[in-house]
Each structure stands twice: as C-alpha cells, then as structure tokens.
Amino acid sequence: MIERKGDWLSARVGEEIMMMSPERGKYIGMNEVGARIWDMIETPKDAATLYAELQREFAVSPEECEAEVDAFLAEMEKHGAIHRT
C-alpha cells in the first residue's frame, strides 16, 4: 500500500501541485500526472490500482506507466512524502 506521510502542505497551481514540508524545509513541484497520483493516494492505494487508474486516464502503455509511476514514487519516498507497506 502507498500512503501519504509527514506534514506536507500542498497547493494547486493550475494542473500542477506545489508542496512544502515545514519540518524538512523542502519544496516539491509536481506536474499534472504527479498531482493526480498525489490526489489518488489521499486514501492509501496499492500500486496495481494506481497503474490501472492512470492507464485509463492518460494515453500510456502499461510498461511506461509502471516505470514512470515507480520512479515518481521512489522520488516521493526519498523526500519522505509517502510510505509503502
């Protein structure tokens, strides 16, 4: 399961999201797809659910979707914004 973690504040700027962690002193900007993933994990989800929903919403192959989502999640985990169980 993938869930949000920490004290991250977020605000929409068009279709993108800007995030800030006062605790960590970090800022993150997300494009439309990253913003959509962030919205989707407001309630914990498994990776397979994320892949399936994103493939329905965006024109992307299953392989590309999984690779891009996994890379995004790894980056978010590195910043302490998500937790995977």
C-alpha positions in Angstrom: 0.0 0.0 0.0 1.1 3.5 -0.8 0.1 6.3 1.6 1.0 9.9 2.2 3.4 10.6 5.1 4.6 13.6 7.0 3.5 17.2 7.3 3.4 18.1 3.6 1.3 21.1 2.7 0.1 21.3 -0.9 -1.5 23.9 -3.1 -2.7 23.7 -6.7 -1.2 25.9 -9.4 -3.2 25.2 -12.5 -3.0 21.5 -13.0 0.2 21.2 -11.0 0.8 21.0 -7.3 3.5 22.7 -5.2 4.3 21.0 -1.9 6.2 22.1 1.1 7.4 20.3 4.3 8.0 22.8 7.1 9.5 20.1 9.2 12.1 19.1 6.5 12.4 22.5 4.8 11.8 21.0 1.4 9.8 22.0 -1.6 8.5 19.8 -4.4 6.7 20.7 -7.6 4.6 18.1 -9.4 3.3 18.1 -12.9 -0.3 17.0 -13.8 0.4 13.3 -13.5 2.3 13.6 -10.2 -0.5 15.8 -8.9 -3.0 13.2 -10.0 -1.1 10.5 -8.1 -0.9 12.7 -5.0 -4.7 13.1 -5.2 -5.2 9.4 -5.6 -3.2 8.4 -2.6 -5.1 10.7 -0.3 -6.5 7.3 0.8 -3.9 4.5 0.7 -3.8 2.5 -2.6 -1.8 -0.3 -3.9 0.5 0.2 -6.9 -1.7 -2.0 -9.2 -4.7 0.3 -8.6 -2.6 3.4 -9.4 -1.3 1.8 -12.6 -4.8 0.8 -13.8 -6.5 4.1 -13.0 -3.7 6.1 -14.6 -3.8 4.0 -17.8 -7.5 4.7 -18.1 -6.9 8.5 -17.7 -3.8 9.0 -19.7 -2.6 7.6 -23.1 0.3 5.5 -21.8 1.4 1.9 -22.2 1.3 -0.4 -19.2 5.1 -0.7 -19.2 5.7 3.1 -19.4 3.1 3.7 -16.8 4.6 1.3 -14.3 8.1 2.6 -14.9 7.1 6.3 -14.6 4.9 5.7 -11.5 7.6 3.6 -9.8 10.2 6.3 -10.5 7.8 9.0 -9.1 7.0 7.0 -6.0 10.7 6.3 -5.4 11.4 10.1 -5.5 8.5 10.9 -3.2 9.7 8.2 -0.8 13.2 9.7 -0.8 11.7 13.0 0.2 9.6 11.4 3.0 6.3 12.3 1.4 5.0 8.7 1.1 5.3 5.4 2.8 5.0 2.0 1.2 3.8 -1.0 3.1 
